Amino acid sequence: MNTHTINFSLKEDAEKVLKALREIVDTFGAATVQDLHDLCGMPSTYSDQKKGWTSVNSARISITDDDTVLLTLSQAENLFEESQS
């Protein structure tokens, strides 16, 4: 299974991002990759607006042997169908 993983220094930061993603999904029905990148202070591209998650229930926070905190989400899916011209 392909995943989308973001590294953090602190578990609390990963927890805040995951909580915010859940709130976005609850409010708007989906969270985009751009939302995730904005919450993490990372740059985004135009295509990041088109992919994301309609659920983040499978997201996991883990800590590696070197104390890096990982937020792992399922692979982002296309949220919008391309219009046919």
Phi and psi in degrees as a GROMACS rama.xvg file:
@    title "Ramachandran Plot"
@    xaxis  label "Phi"
@    yaxis  label "Psi"
@TYPE xy
-76.1212  144.621  ASN-2
-133.941  167.209  THR-3
-119.176  117.073  HIS-4
-123.133  136.112  THR-5
-121.992  136.26  ILE-6
-93.8709  142.178  ASN-7
-132.72  158.032  PHE-8
-86.0699  -33.2891  SER-9
-121.035  138.042  LEU-10
-60.9494  -36.5237  LYS-11
-60.4237  -37.1524  GLU-12
-66.3023  -42.7151  ASP-13
-63.5531  -40.4712  ALA-14
-63.7691  -40.5055  GLU-15
-63.9147  -42.2808  LYS-16
-64.9421  -44.548  VAL-17
-64.0619  -40.9071  LEU-18
-61.5122  -43.9711  LYS-19
-64.3946  -40.2967  ALA-20
-61.7351  -41.719  LEU-21
-60.8359  -41.508  ARG-22
-65.0012  -39.0059  GLU-23
-64.3469  -45.3682  ILE-24
-62.2178  -43.7901  VAL-25
-62.8222  -36.6409  ASP-26
-80.756  -45.3496  THR-27
-110.942  -7.52067  PHE-28
89.4114  -9.61033  GLY-29
-165.254  153.767  ALA-30
-121.82  136.331  ALA-31
-93.4033  164.484  THR-32
-59.5777  -35.9304  VAL-33
-61.6693  -41.5183  GLN-34
-57.2723  -47.3441  ASP-35
-59.2903  -48.1923  LEU-36
-63.8941  -39.892  HIS-37
-60.5422  -44.148  ASP-38
-64.311  -28.5078  LEU-39
-95.0388  -2.40435  CYS-40
72.9091  29.1727  GLY-41
-105.406  151.526  MET-42
-70.7514  154.66  PRO-43
-125.813  164.273  SER-44
-115.713  169.457  THR-45
-56.8196  -41.1207  TYR-46
-67.1744  -19.2305  SER-47
-66.022  -17.723  ASP-48
-77.0933  -19.1474  GLN-49
-97.9108  -12.9606  LYS-50
-119.368  150.49  LYS-51
173.477  -148.585  GLY-52
-136.538  138.452  TRP-53
-95.3511  -6.26287  THR-54
-152.506  140.606  SER-55
-118.524  21.7363  VAL-56
-63.2192  -26.6308  ASN-57
-88.6112  -0.234091  SER-58
-64.5321  144.071  ALA-59
-133.84  144.845  ARG-60
-111.075  129.084  ILE-61
-137.532  163.165  SER-62
-122.84  128.156  ILE-63
-81.2805  173.699  THR-64
-61.1681  -27.7576  ASP-65
-95.861  19.2008  ASP-66
69.1176  16.8771  ASP-67
-76.2159  134.887  THR-68
-96.3968  130.222  VAL-69
-115.265  130.257  LEU-70
-104.462  116.307  LEU-71
-115.718  124.222  THR-72
-117.226  159.361  LEU-73
-62.2214  164.068  SER-74
-56.6538  133.744  GLN-75
-63.8367  140.656  ALA-76
-109.443  161.018  GLU-77
-67.4299  125.519  ASN-78
-93.047  -20.3419  LEU-79
-128.938  135.48  PHE-80
-78.7417  140.999  GLU-81
-70.711  134.771  GLU-82
-77.1432  142.515  SER-83
-90.6177  128.624  GLN-84
